[in-house]
Amino acid sequence: MSLLPIALGALLGISGIAVLVRATARPLVDIDAVLGELDRTDVPVDELTERMEMPLLARLLQPVGTRAIGLVKSLLPSNYQERLRRKLIVAGLNERMTPEEFIAIQVVTLAGGVLFGLVLGLAAGWSSTGSVRSVVIFGALGGLVPTQILQKSREKRQVQIRKDLPDILDLLAISVEAGVGLEGAIEVVGQNFDTPLAHELGRMLREMELGVARRTALQNMKARIEVPDVSNFVLSLVQADALGMPIGRVLRAQAHEMRLKRRQWARERAGKLPVKIIFPLVMFILPALFVIVLGPAVMSISHQILHHGH
């Protein structure tokens, strides 16, 4: 059986699914481009004109991709989509993709894993049981790849927030003690920091400018981050606002506490390094060391044994 048609079919299948996802993907929000569109005089006035401005391939494949994503969405429980939306928000990816688009990416990687497992089983000449096992294993791995990437993005963002929290609290405390209000201090942070926490504080400020209460905006920020240190900071600010305590003093105390926690966290991570290095030490370093140190002695002893044997 020739493997060329199977390989070509697998490649075409993966490419087709990827094109469908690409055609229905939502582009990144570009504020300057949006404002430029609002300033234009030749804004499209109907849906037909707007669709005709799209590329031909996207215009042809968008209905099919939308139906495919809708079918996948209907097969999944609503609570799964809500949990996925929460994970995207915490990972900071909610502006790049929707839960439906992430599910479509999972379908693409799962299909790619299934096709790779099928081609591998046929190329290796495995039995039907082996081929099915290969398809199941690689399909599961393909479906888990986007989830693992999402989890890594979430952990990386939360680690960055924990690192930046003491410095941002120091700047907030200095600004408030200098006579600037909390909103003005958040603007100062946005001017001096370009980090996930600064972006979340800026989003909280925009919510407050739109009429959202400070307490509600703080709670929304806490839900978008899900870092215990930020939760403690939000709780302290809410209590200080409710009791009428000086915010500058609260921010100064929180900055000192978070700096101590960051030092303890760094020491904890440093203490875990000896445990993490055991595996590469045993698997890679020690065998090479044994070969270098004991190799000549073993060869000499074996040579002498063979010489005496003769």
C-alpha positions in Angstrom: 0.0 0.0 0.0 1.5 3.3 -1.0 1.9 5.9 1.7 2.0 8.9 -0.6 -1.8 9.3 -1.0 -2.3 8.9 2.7 0.4 11.5 3.6 -1.0 13.9 1.0 -4.5 13.4 2.3 -3.4 14.0 5.9 -1.6 17.2 4.8 -4.6 18.5 2.9 -6.9 17.7 5.8 -4.8 19.5 8.4 -4.3 22.4 6.0 -8.0 22.7 5.3 -9.0 22.7 9.0 -6.2 25.3 9.7 -7.5 27.5 6.9 -11.0 27.3 8.3 -9.9 28.4 11.7 -7.8 31.2 10.2 -10.7 32.4 8.1 -13.0 32.6 11.1 -10.4 33.8 13.6 -10.9 37.2 15.2 -8.0 39.6 14.6 -6.3 41.5 17.4 -8.0 44.8 18.4 -6.0 47.7 17.0 -7.2 50.9 18.7 -5.4 53.2 16.2 -7.0 51.3 13.3 -10.4 51.5 14.9 -10.1 55.2 15.4 -8.8 55.6 11.8 -11.9 53.8 10.6 -14.1 56.1 12.5 -12.5 59.1 10.9 -13.0 57.8 7.4 -15.7 59.2 5.3 -16.2 56.1 3.1 -17.3 53.8 5.9 -19.2 50.7 4.6 -22.9 51.3 5.1 -24.1 47.8 4.5 -23.1 44.2 5.2 -22.5 43.4 1.5 -20.0 46.1 1.0 -18.2 45.1 4.2 -18.0 41.4 3.1 -16.7 42.4 -0.4 -13.8 44.1 1.2 -12.7 40.8 2.8 -10.1 38.6 1.0 -11.7 36.0 -1.4 -10.5 33.0 0.6 -11.8 34.3 3.9 -15.1 35.3 2.2 -15.6 31.8 0.8 -14.5 29.8 3.9 -16.0 31.9 6.7 -19.5 30.5 6.5 -18.2 26.9 6.5 -15.8 27.7 9.4 -18.6 29.4 11.3 -20.9 26.4 11.0 -18.1 24.0 12.0 -17.3 26.0 15.1 -21.0 26.3 15.9 -21.3 22.5 15.6 -18.4 21.9 17.9 -19.8 24.5 20.3 -23.2 22.7 20.4 -21.6 19.4 21.3 -19.8 20.8 24.3 -21.5 21.7 27.7 -22.0 25.4 28.4 -20.1 25.2 31.7 -17.0 24.0 29.8 -17.1 27.1 27.6 -17.5 29.3 30.6 -14.5 27.7 32.4 -12.5 28.1 29.2 -13.5 31.8 29.0 -12.3 32.3 32.6 -9.0 30.6 31.8 -8.5 32.8 28.7 -9.1 35.9 30.8 -6.7 34.8 33.6 -4.1 34.0 30.9 -4.6 37.4 29.3 -5.6 35.9 25.9 -9.3 36.9 26.0 -8.6 39.8 23.5 -6.8 37.5 21.1 -9.3 34.6 20.8 -12.8 33.5 21.9 -13.5 30.2 23.6 -15.0 29.0 20.3 -11.8 29.8 18.4 -9.7 28.0 21.1 -12.0 24.9 20.8 -11.5 25.0 17.0 -7.7 25.1 17.6 -8.1 22.0 19.8 -10.0 20.3 17.0 -7.2 21.1 14.5 -4.4 19.8 16.8 -6.5 16.7 17.7 -7.1 15.9 14.0 -3.4 16.5 13.3 -2.5 14.1 16.0 -4.9 11.5 14.7 -3.6 11.7 11.2 0.0 11.6 12.3 -0.7 8.5 14.4 -2.4 6.9 11.4 0.4 7.7 9.0 3.0 6.5 11.6 1.2 3.2 12.2 0.9 2.5 8.4 4.5 3.5 7.8 5.8 1.3 10.6 3.8 -1.6 9.4 2.0 -2.1 12.7 -1.1 -4.2 13.2 -4.5 -2.8 13.3 -4.4 -2.8 17.2 -1.1 -0.9 17.1 -2.3 1.6 14.6 -5.5 2.3 16.7 -3.3 2.7 19.8 -1.1 5.1 17.9 -4.1 7.1 16.7 -5.6 7.3 20.2 -2.3 8.3 21.8 -1.2 11.0 19.3 -4.8 12.3 19.0 -5.0 12.8 22.8 -1.6 14.5 22.8 -2.6 16.8 20.0 -5.8 17.8 21.9 -3.8 18.5 25.0 -1.2 20.7 23.4 -3.4 23.9 23.3 -4.5 23.3 26.9 -0.9 23.0 28.1 0.1 26.2 26.2 -2.8 28.0 27.8 -1.8 26.7 31.3 1.8 27.8 30.7 0.6 31.3 29.6 -1.5 31.6 32.7 1.3 30.6 35.0 3.8 32.9 33.3 1.4 35.9 33.6 0.7 35.2 37.2 4.4 34.9 38.0 5.1 38.2 36.3 2.3 39.8 38.3 3.7 38.5 41.6 7.1 39.9 40.7 5.8 43.4 39.8 3.3 43.8 42.6 5.7 45.2 45.3 7.3 47.7 42.9 3.9 48.9 41.6 2.6 49.2 45.2 5.6 51.3 46.1 4.9 53.6 43.2 1.2 53.8 44.2 2.1 54.6 47.8 4.6 57.3 46.8 2.1 58.9 44.5 -0.8 58.8 47.0 1.5 60.2 49.8 2.5 63.0 47.4 -1.1 64.2 47.2 -2.3 62.3 44.1 -5.5 60.4 44.3 -5.7 56.7 43.7 -6.9 57.2 40.1 -4.0 59.6 39.4 -1.6 57.1 41.0 -2.9 54.4 38.7 -2.2 56.7 35.7 1.3 57.2 37.0 1.8 53.4 37.1 0.5 53.1 33.6 3.0 55.6 32.4 6.0 53.9 34.0 5.1 50.2 33.7 4.3 48.0 30.7 3.4 44.8 32.5 0.2 42.7 32.9 -0.5 44.1 36.3 -0.2 47.7 35.0 -2.6 46.8 32.2 -5.1 45.4 34.6 -4.9 48.5 36.8 -5.5 50.6 33.7 -8.5 48.5 32.8 -9.8 49.0 36.3 -9.3 52.7 35.9 -11.3 52.7 32.7 -14.1 50.8 34.4 -14.2 53.4 37.1 -14.3 56.2 34.5 -17.3 54.5 33.0 -19.2 54.7 36.3 -18.3 51.4 37.9 -17.9 51.6 41.7 -14.3 51.4 43.0 -15.1 48.3 45.0 -16.7 46.5 42.0 -13.8 47.5 39.8 -11.3 46.1 42.3 -13.3 42.8 42.6 -13.3 42.5 38.8 -9.6 43.0 38.6 -9.1 40.3 41.3 -11.2 37.9 39.3 -9.2 38.5 36.1 -5.9 37.8 37.8 -6.5 35.1 40.4 -3.3 35.7 42.3 -3.6 35.4 46.2 -1.3 38.4 46.8 -3.4 40.6 44.6 -6.5 39.3 46.3 -5.0 40.4 49.7 -4.2 43.8 48.2 -7.7 44.3 46.9 -9.2 43.2 50.2 -7.0 45.8 52.1 -8.1 48.6 49.7 -11.8 47.7 50.0 -11.5 47.7 53.8 -9.6 50.9 53.8 -12.2 52.5 51.6 -15.0 51.3 53.7 -13.4 52.3 57.0 -12.0 55.6 55.8 -8.4 54.7 56.5 -5.5 56.6 54.7 -4.9 54.7 51.5 -1.3 55.8 51.4 -0.5 54.1 54.7 -2.3 50.9 53.5 -0.4 50.8 50.3 2.9 51.3 52.1 2.1 48.4 54.5 1.0 46.2 51.6 4.2 47.0 49.6 6.4 46.0 52.5 4.5 42.8 53.1 4.5 41.9 49.4 8.2 42.5 49.2 8.8 40.1 52.1 6.6 37.6 50.4 8.5 37.9 47.1 11.8 37.3 49.0 10.3 34.2 50.6 8.9 33.0 47.3 12.4 33.4 45.7 14.0 31.5 48.5 11.3 28.7 48.1 12.0 28.4 44.4 15.8 28.3 45.0 15.2 25.6 47.6 13.4 23.4 45.0 16.4 23.6 42.6 18.3 20.6 44.1 15.3 18.4 43.7 14.7 19.5 40.1 18.3 18.9 39.2 18.3 15.3 40.4 16.7 13.9 37.2 19.1 15.5 34.7 22.0 14.6 37.0 21.1 10.9 37.2 20.1 10.6 33.6 22.7 12.6 31.8 25.6 13.8 33.9 26.4 10.7 36.0 26.5 8.2 33.1 28.9 10.4 31.2 31.0 10.8 34.3 31.1 7.1 34.9 32.1 6.5 31.3 35.0 9.0 31.6 36.2 7.9 35.0 35.5 4.1 35.0 35.8 3.5 31.3 39.6 3.1 31.1 39.7 1.0 34.2 37.0 -1.4 32.9 38.7 -1.7 29.6 42.1 -2.4 31.3 40.5 -5.0 33.6 38.7 -6.7 30.8 41.9 -6.7 28.7 43.8 -8.3 31.5 41.2 -11.0 32.1 41.1 -11.9 28.5 44.9 -11.9 28.4 45.2 -14.3 31.4 42.4 -16.4 30.0 44.5 -17.1 26.9 
